[in-house]
Amino acid sequence: MEQNKKTHLSFEVFPPKKDEEFDNVYQILRQLKELNPDFISCTYGAGGSRAGKTIEITSFIQNELKIDAIAHITCVGFTREDLHKNCEALQEAGVSHVLALRGDRPKTMSDEQYDSREFYYASDLVRHLKEYTGLRISGACYPEKHFEAPSLKEDLLHLKEKVDAGVTSLISQMFFDNNYFYRFLDKARAMGIHVPVHAGIMPITTAKQLGTTVSLSGSSVPKELADLIATYGEDKEDMRKAGIDYAVRQIRDLKEHGVDGIHIYSMNKVKTTTEICGMI
């Protein structure tokens, strides 16, 4: 890997559930701008429940802050008709970059609705976006394989299909052991996947957060992180400091290995994100 190339920095934010909290999001974004990220991505609620808010936020990032904004789009969130409306609204708002995901199944979605979705896999969504829009498309990847994939090799074959369909960069699922990321990257490059891959880092600052995060992401927990939680989990401030330190050590090692980018899952926590960036 190249040792001296620039490692890009980016953040993920999410729309608040309550409309009255929106002013706070814009203040958070203004503060994140001070950290000079290369891009900021914005999620939305499962099933597209906050898709309109995602457009508002990404438009603010792109047009007011002058930072590359990436709007999340999921297979479970859109019919073809809704997708086209959403893409037109994004482009009218000056946003030209999306992250195409399969997405988590909303709790309110029935088996019948889920099984009859119009875009089954992210690669189906990518192909459709490539054919019908002029949007730039990023995708997700899983250093430890997607939890539903039978093997890393099969997961990588699907990833190659997604990249070949039009994905120009990848953002990884969170991971807590860098060796998984390096192994994944070597195998991906050997398979002909040469787009930039941004390493997803989730700072674990509470013991509860880890349980929720792992159950959703399928990421494994190395002994060092488990021991850290066992030692500091009962003390709020010590746990926060230890979690930040763990994330910083991960990021420093990734930078030394010349990775394409670091994508911090900020969880809208400016203080934590700022501290991490100050230390790296």
Phi and psi in degrees as a GROMACS rama.xvg file:
@    title "Ramachandran Plot"
@    xaxis  label "Phi"
@    yaxis  label "Psi"
@TYPE xy
-72.7463  134.664  GLU-2
-91.1632  -23.5604  GLN-3
-111.811  1.94049  ASN-4
-75.8518  160.672  LYS-5
-71.6444  133.71  LYS-6
-97.2223  118.867  THR-7
-71.385  153.18  HIS-8
-121.435  134.586  LEU-9
-149.491  163.962  SER-10
-131.533  157.013  PHE-11
-115.197  134.873  GLU-12
-124.983  169.371  VAL-13
-136.778  151.681  PHE-14
-71.0844  137.438  PRO-15
-64.8457  157.043  PRO-16
-75.1667  -26.7512  LYS-17
-107.152  134.159  LYS-18
-59.7433  -33.7174  ASP-19
-69.4296  -10.3933  GLU-20
-91.3587  2.73809  GLU-21
-68.7112  -36.1192  PHE-22
-57.4645  -36.3974  ASP-23
-65.0897  -35.8459  ASN-24
-63.3933  -41.884  VAL-25
-66.9171  -33.632  TYR-26
-67.6675  -40.4967  GLN-27
-59.4268  -44.9497  ILE-28
-65.6142  -38.3697  LEU-29
-61.6098  -37.201  ARG-30
-71.7839  -38.4291  GLN-31
-65.4271  -32.9482  LEU-32
-57.0565  -34.6208  LYS-33
-63.4267  -17.37  GLU-34
-88.9915  1.48099  LEU-35
57.0103  51.6327  ASN-36
-71.2116  155.11  PRO-37
-80.0346  -30.0999  ASP-38
-158.563  162.092  PHE-39
-131.148  128.87  ILE-40
-102.274  154.287  SER-41
-131.636  126.553  CYS-42
-83.0806  -177.037  THR-43
-151.089  168.622  TYR-44
-60.4279  153.167  GLY-45
-54.1666  136.29  ALA-46
78.2954  9.83548  GLY-47
79.1532  20.0339  GLY-48
-63.6019  -21.7395  SER-49
-121.6  27.2753  ARG-50
-57.272  -40.5705  ALA-51
-63.2233  -37.532  GLY-52
-68.2888  -34.3487  LYS-53
-61.3522  -39.7417  THR-54
-63.9067  -43.8988  ILE-55
-60.1317  -45.491  GLU-56
-69.262  -45.5275  ILE-57
-67.1135  -32.2155  THR-58
-63.9211  -41.6401  SER-59
-62.3066  -44.0483  PHE-60
-61.2031  -46.3126  ILE-61
-72.2745  -47.4389  GLN-62
-92.8512  -37.7778  ASN-63
-86.7543  -45.4485  GLU-64
-89.3782  -15.433  LEU-65
61.0927  40.2002  LYS-66
-118.318  141.729  ILE-67
-58.0316  121.253  ASP-68
-106.654  138.525  ALA-69
-121.356  121.07  ILE-70
-95.4316  130.182  ALA-71
-74.8689  139.321  HIS-72
-134.635  133.357  ILE-73
-121.844  153.939  THR-74
-61.8774  -40.3805  CYS-75
-73.929  -14.1814  VAL-76
-88.9058  -15.9471  GLY-77
-138.346  139.257  PHE-78
-83.0962  169.826  THR-79
-57.6163  -43.9921  ARG-80
-62.3174  -46.5963  GLU-81
-65.0949  -37.1567  ASP-82
-61.69  -45.5038  LEU-83
-63.6463  -40.1476  HIS-84
-62.9306  -43.0763  LYS-85
-65.4796  -43.1764  ASN-86
-65.3415  -39.2604  CYS-87
-63.9464  -41.6042  GLU-88
-65.2306  -39.1737  ALA-89
-61.4225  -48.3139  LEU-90
-66.2736  -36.7843  GLN-91
-64.6981  -29.5733  GLU-92
-84.817  1.54126  ALA-93
86.3338  13.1912  GLY-94
-102.11  125.823  VAL-95
-123.662  13.5762  SER-96
-133.774  129.061  HIS-97
-128.546  156.351  VAL-98
-109.174  110.453  LEU-99
-89.182  119.053  ALA-100
-129.637  154.731  LEU-101
-69.5995  -45.7546  ARG-102
89.7493  157.671  GLY-103
-79.2403  145.528  ASP-104
-72.7726  125.479  ARG-105
-62.899  145.236  PRO-106
-62.4929  -27.2021  LYS-107
-84.6243  -5.81287  THR-108
-84.2882  128.408  MET-109
-75.2089  164.017  SER-110
-57.8745  -41.3989  ASP-111
-62.8178  -44.0917  GLU-112
-64.1645  -43.6493  GLN-113
-65.4122  -42.9542  TYR-114
-74.8232  -17.2553  ASP-115
-105.078  15.6213  SER-116
-61.6539  147.265  ARG-117
-75.2428  -28.3303  GLU-118
-114.286  112.245  PHE-119
-83.1669  -46.2248  TYR-120
-118.956  160.615  TYR-121
-58.12  -34.5597  ALA-122
-63.4936  -33.0207  SER-123
-64.7616  -41.7134  ASP-124
-64.9123  -42.4092  LEU-125
-61.021  -47.692  VAL-126
-59.1476  -41.3001  ARG-127
-66.7767  -45.4385  HIS-128
-61.7566  -39.5998  LEU-129
-65.2449  -37.9511  LYS-130
-77.4377  -37.187  GLU-131
-109.7  -5.72561  TYR-132
-133.926  168.399  THR-133
-104.548  19.7883  GLY-134
-72.6631  147.843  LEU-135
-81.698  137.813  ARG-136
-121.946  124.223  ILE-137
-105.267  165.879  SER-138
-140.226  173.509  GLY-139
-104.164  154.614  ALA-140
-142.272  162.557  CYS-141
-127.491  102.973  TYR-142
-56.3436  -30.7919  PRO-143
-103.252  15.3853  GLU-144
76.4465  151.346  LYS-145
-63.1173  138.889  HIS-146
-62.3813  -17.2196  PHE-147
-93.656  -9.62188  GLU-148
-78.3959  139.312  ALA-149
-69.0264  -25.361  PRO-150
-157.239  160.796  SER-151
-63.9803  -37.7494  LEU-152
-60.6954  -44.7986  LYS-153
-67.1264  -38.2565  GLU-154
-61.9232  -40.6595  ASP-155
-67.2973  -34.3829  LEU-156
-62.1651  -41.3937  LEU-157
-68.6445  -35.3309  HIS-158
-64.4916  -42.2529  LEU-159
-60.692  -40.228  LYS-160
-61.2426  -41.4583  GLU-161
-67.0987  -42.6631  LYS-162
-65.5862  -43.9642  VAL-163
-61.8854  -27.1743  ASP-164
-76.2017  -15.9685  ALA-165
140.997  3.71933  GLY-166
-72.6475  131.044  VAL-167
-105.051  -10.6003  THR-168
-158.971  160.821  SER-169
-127.454  144.732  LEU-170
-118.177  129.03  ILE-171
-84.6555  152.521  SER-172
-60.9404  155.617  GLN-173
-61.4117  150.748  MET-174
-148.901  156.573  PHE-175
-120.337  2.64965  PHE-176
-131.703  111.574  ASP-177
-61.4324  -25.0597  ASN-178
-60.6189  -33.3259  ASN-179
-62.9672  -40.6795  TYR-180
-66.9482  -43.7161  PHE-181
-65.1445  -40.5329  TYR-182
-62.8721  -45.7716  ARG-183
-58.837  -45.7577  PHE-184
-63.6469  -42.6785  LEU-185
-60.2884  -44.2267  ASP-186
-68.9292  -38.2178  LYS-187
-64.8674  -45.7355  ALA-188
-63.2758  -39.8944  ARG-189
-63.999  -26.1552  ALA-190
-87.9457  -2.09746  MET-191
95.5307  15.8146  GLY-192
-93.4407  105.854  ILE-193
-117.742  10.553  HIS-194
-74.1304  158.163  VAL-195
-59.4565  141.566  PRO-196
-122.415  118.485  VAL-197
-95.7795  125.927  HIS-198
-78.7168  120.173  ALA-199
-82.4405  120.877  GLY-200
-118.773  124.078  ILE-201
-110.569  110.604  MET-202
-68.3905  123.032  PRO-203
-95.0861  104.344  ILE-204
-110.563  -2.66531  THR-205
-140.081  151.418  THR-206
-64.2924  -38.2154  ALA-207
-62.3594  -38.2498  LYS-208
-58.7841  -38.6404  GLN-209
-64.2267  -44.0417  LEU-210
-60.2634  -44.8654  GLY-211
-65.4858  -44.5765  THR-212
-63.9076  -47.2834  THR-213
-66.4793  -38.2033  VAL-214
-65.1899  -30.8239  SER-215
-84.5728  -34.5894  LEU-216
-97.0182  -23.7911  SER-217
77.0117  9.03442  GLY-218
-73.8351  143.138  SER-219
-84.7367  158.2  SER-220
-111.672  111.695  VAL-221
-67.3628  157.558  PRO-222
-56.6806  -38.9823  LYS-223
-59.4194  -40.8526  GLU-224
-72.719  -40.0672  LEU-225
-61.7348  -42.0406  ALA-226
-64.8103  -38.4995  ASP-227
-61.7471  -42.1856  LEU-228
-69.8464  -38.6356  ILE-229
-62.2523  -34.7217  ALA-230
-79.7948  -43.6847  THR-231
-111.549  -5.57337  TYR-232
-56.186  -28.838  GLY-233
-83.6826  -15.2363  GLU-234
-107.806  111.039  ASP-235
-56.3889  -49.7777  LYS-236
-73.3591  -40.3075  GLU-237
-64.7541  -38.7548  ASP-238
-64.6811  -41.2575  MET-239
-61.4634  -46.618  ARG-240
-63.1022  -42.5338  LYS-241
-66.1721  -38.7144  ALA-242
-66.217  -39.8837  GLY-243
-64.7231  -43.9402  ILE-244
-60.3087  -40.8518  ASP-245
-63.0594  -45.7936  TYR-246
-63.681  -40.353  ALA-247
-63.2141  -42.5275  VAL-248
-65.5969  -38.8721  ARG-249
-58.5668  -48.7572  GLN-250
-65.9641  -42.821  ILE-251
-59.8249  -42.1687  ARG-252
-65.5331  -41.0818  ASP-253
-63.0625  -42.1862  LEU-254
-63.3868  -40.9381  LYS-255
-62.8357  -28.6347  GLU-256
-85.9268  2.35149  HIS-257
70.3926  35.1892  GLY-258
-66.6515  159.649  VAL-259
-65.5206  -39.95  ASP-260
-164.337  159.086  GLY-261
-115.568  121.731  ILE-262
-112.743  108.245  HIS-263
-90.8882  122.692  ILE-264
-76.4962  90.8503  TYR-265
-73.5112  -21.5315  SER-266
53.2701  29.0859  MET-267
62.3374  20.5706  ASN-268
-98.9406  97.5293  LYS-269
-67.5866  -43.5843  VAL-270
-59.3077  -47.945  LYS-271
-63.2746  -47.2841  THR-272
-61.4416  -42.1399  THR-273
-64.2836  -41.7847  THR-274
-62.5081  -43.8552  GLU-275
-61.6787  -47.1346  ILE-276
-64.2285  -34.2917  CYS-277
-66.2276  -27.4424  GLY-278
-91.0546  -15.1793  MET-279
